[in-house]
Amino acid sequence: MNASVDVAIVGGGFAGAATAWALVRAGVGDVVVLERETELGRFASGRGAGLGRQLADDDDTTALTVRGARVLSGELHDCWLASGGVLGFDDPALAEVYAARAAAFEVDVAPIDRESIVQLWPIAGRLDIACGLAVHGDGIIDIKRLLSHYASSGARIELGTEVVAIEPGVVVTRTGRIAAKVIVDASGAWAGRLTGDAPLDAFKRHLFVVEASSPGEPYLWHLGRREVYLRRDGGGILASACDATRTSPEDLAVDPAARAALADLLGDVSVSREWACVRSFTANRRMRVGRDPSRPWLVWAVGLGGHGATASAAVGEAAARAAIDAL
């Protein structure tokens, strides 16, 4: 492969695919997405729970998740189920912090007590829930449909194309070199390795489908000292104990101890399916989206930290703006 493009995007997960989508919408037609796997979103984007959670742990991330959720529930509503969500807390002071953040970002919330939460989710009865917030505008994301929507934007997507180096104005792949006016590093947990920067931190998380009676919606995300989330999955429940084991970016092996950690929170459960995904973080746990301060040809869209599906449209818009500024 030898070519010349305006924008080359490295990585075909949510960040890269959404950036291509936003660039094409902005009128930049000479865009290529380079993905080393034979499908989009194989390691992180395509393996998450699809929880459309607007209120994140900090304001910077929340600005992106709120904007992303509004795009998903509006223009991209075919990828969104308006389920609502419940955030549970074992510390009422933290609930107050989240309520204040909701007010600052105009997210509609209402208090909900422990009894009501357990009535919605009997399987959560063992959790140390003191109080909660019902987040009416949250939802469930069809992650495969969303990735497919971004991929159908009109940008060229090259699957099975491994990038081995990013140089000023050039992306080096195993099959050739691509000259690009702007390069977007959206390589997820591999970010930094291709540019000579410090690599991101990669953590493995396990997800399970539990054979249990499902109450339907809204989903539950308990933000306690021991975190767990639950949502309906067909006739069962998709659950995660929100484990975070430092790992290598490509490690998708299921750890035997993960099922025991879930049972410790929820009690004896019958698991019908299990898998692992990898989440990546920058050192300060904030998403890195925008132009590199010392390399004007380089744009970052990395470190989504598990909020990639919800924030994807906003991340794509921000990265596309940065790329257009650099053209």
N, C-alpha and C positions, 0 to 999 in steps of 0.2 A: 504494500500500500504506500503510494507516494501521492500526496495531494496538498492542496493549499485551501484553507478555509478562514472565515472570519473568526469563528469561535469553536474551539475544540473543548469538549467536556469529558473529563476522565471520571468514569463511574456512572452506572446506570441504575442506581437506587433512586429513592425519592428525591434526594437533593439534585442529582444530575438530570433526571428525567423532567422534574418540575422546572429546572432552569432552562432546559431546551424548550419546553412548552411556553414559558414566559417570554423567551427571546423571539420565538416565531410570532407570538401574539403582538410583540412590539415592532414587528416588521423586519427582524434580522433573519434572513432566510438561509444564509450560508453557515449552518451549524451542524456539527457532527458529535454524537455521543459515542464514546469508546468504552465498551464493557467487556471485560475479559471472560465472563461466563457466557453460557449459551442461552441464558434467560436473564431478565431484569430482576433485581432485588433478591438474589439468591441467599445472601448471608444475613441481612438485617431487615431491609424494607419489606421483603416478602414473607417474613416469619414472625411478625409481631402480632399483638392482640387486636389491633385496630381500634383502640379506645380513643375516641375524640374528646380528650380532656383539655379544656381551655385553660384552667388555672394551674400553672406550673409552680415550681419552687422559688422562682425569682421573677422580677419584673421584665428583664430582657427576654427571657424565654416566653413568658406569658404574652408579651406584645406580639410575638410571632404565632403562637398557638391560637390566640384569639382571632387574629387576622386570617389565619389558615382555616379555622373552623367556619368563619363567616363565608369564605369562598366555597368551601365544601358544602355547607348547608344551603347555599344559594345557587350559584352558577353550576356547581358540580354535584347537585343533589342526588344524581343517580348513584353516586358512590357513598352516600351518607344515609344512615338510619337515625332519625331524630328520637333517640331513646331517652335522653336525659341521663344524668349521672348523679351519684351520691359520693361525696368525699367523707370518709369517717376519720375521727381523730380520737386519740387517747389523751391528748392534752388540749383542754379548752382554749388555752392561750394561742396555740397554733391555729385553731379554728378561727379565732379573731383576726389573726394575720391574714388568713385566706379570705375572710369576709371583707377586710379592708382592700385587699388586692382586687377582689371582684368589683367593689364599688369604683375603684380607680379606673378599671378597664371596662366598666359598664356591662359586666356579666351578671345576668339575673340569677340570684341565689336566694335560698330561704333556709332557715334553720330546720333541722330534723333531729329528733331525739333517738336515743339508742333503741328504745322499744320499737319505734317505727322502722328503723333500719333492719333489725333482726326479724321483724314481721315480713319485710320484703325479701330478706336473705336469711332464712333459718340456718343455713350452713355456716353463717358468720357468727353464730351464737357464742362461740368460744373466744372470739376476738375481744380485746380490751378496748371497746368502743365507749367513749364518754359522751360524744355528741357528733353531729355531722352537718354538712351543708348539701342541700339538693341544688344541683346546677342544671337548670331547666334546658339550657341550650346545648348541652353536651350531646354526643352521639356515638354511634358505632360506624367505623369506616370499612368499606369493602376494599381492602388493600390491593387485591389483584385487579379489580376493575379500575381503581385509581391509577395504578401504574400503567395499565393498558391505555387509559385516557391520555396520560401525559405522553406516552410513547407514540400516540397517533397524531401528534401535533403537526407533523410535517418535517421535523428535523430528521436528518439521516442518523440511523442507529446501526452501529457496527458491533454485533455480538461476536464472542469468541476472539476478541482483539485485545491482547494483553499489552498494556503500556509498561515499558521498562524504565523510562526516564522522562522527566519533564525538564526542558532546557529553555532558555529565553527564545520565545517565538517558535519552538519546535516541540512536538510530542513524538517520542521515539517508541514505536511498537515493535513487536517481534517480526512483523511483516513489512516494515518500512517506516518512513518518517513523514510526519504531517506538519507542514508549516501553518501556524495559526497566529493571527494578530493578538488574540486573547486566549488564554488557557484557563479553564475552570477546573480546579481540583475538587472533585466531589466523590473522592474515592473512599469515603467512610473510614473504617478502622485502619485502612492502609495510608491515610493522608499523612503527608510529611515525609514518608519514605522515598517518594519519587522526586522530591524537591530538595532533599538534604536537610529538612527541618526535623525538629523533635517529633517523634511519632505520637499519635493520640493514645489514650488509655483505652484498652478494649476489655469489656466485661461480659461474661456469659450469663444469660438468664434462661431459666427453664419455664416452659408452659405445659399445662396438662388439660386434657378434656376429661372431666369427672362425670361418671354416670350417677347423676343425682337429679332430683326434681328441680326444674328451673323456673323461677318466678317470672321470667321475662325481662322487662326493663323496669327501671333504669339499671345501669351497671353500678357496681360498688368498687371504690378504690379506697382502702383503709390506709391512711398516712400515719400510722403509729410507729412506735419504736421497732415493731416488726411489721413490715409492710406486706400487703396482699391485695390483689385485685380479682374480681369475679365478673363475668358477663355470661349471658346466655349463648349457648353454642348448639343450635339444633335442639335436641331433646335433653341435652346435658348442660354442663357449666364449664366454661373455659376459666382456668384458675392459674395464678402464679404467686409464689411466695416472694417474688421480687428479689430473688437472690442475685448476687453480683460477685462473681469470682473472676479475678483478673486472668486473662487468657490471651492467646494469640488470635489474630483476626479471623483465621480460617477454621477455628475450633468449634465444630457444631456437635461434637459427641455429647450424648446425654450422660450426666454424672449420676451414679446410682444413689448418692446421698440426697439428691434433690427431691425425690418423692417423699422421703422421710421428713424433710423440712416442711413440706406442704401438709403432711398428715399431722405434724406437731401443732400446726395452726388451726386446721379445720377438723381434726379427728380422723378416724378411719374412713378413707374414701376409695372408691373403685375407679381406677384410671383406665380409660379406654385408648388414650393416645397421649404421647409425650414427645417433646422436641425442645431444642435449644436455639437461641438466637444470640447474636452479638451486638452489644450497644457500644458506641464509642464516644469519648468525652475529651475535650481540651483540658489543659491543666487547671483552668479556672472554672470549669464546668459550664461555661457559656458557649453557645454556638458561635463558630467563626464563619461569618458570612460577610463578604465584601472584598475590596481590593487589598492586596498585600502592600504594606506601607513602603517597602523598599524595591519591589518589583512591579512596576506599573502594568505589566502584561499578564499578571497572575491574579486570579480571583479565587477566593475560598468559599466553599459551601460544605462545611464539615462540622463534626462534633454535635450532631443532633440529639444524642443522648437519650434515645428512646421516644422522643417527641416528633420523630420524622414524619409520620403519616399526617398528624394533625397540623404541623407547621409547614408542610411541604409547599403549599401554594405560596405562602408568604416568603419562605426561604428562596423559592424559585424567582419570585418577583424581585427580591432584594439582590440576589446574585445577578440576575439579568440587568438590572439597573447599573450595577457596578461594571459588568462587562461592556455595556453600551458606552458608559463613560470612558472606558479604556480604549475603545475602538478609534 
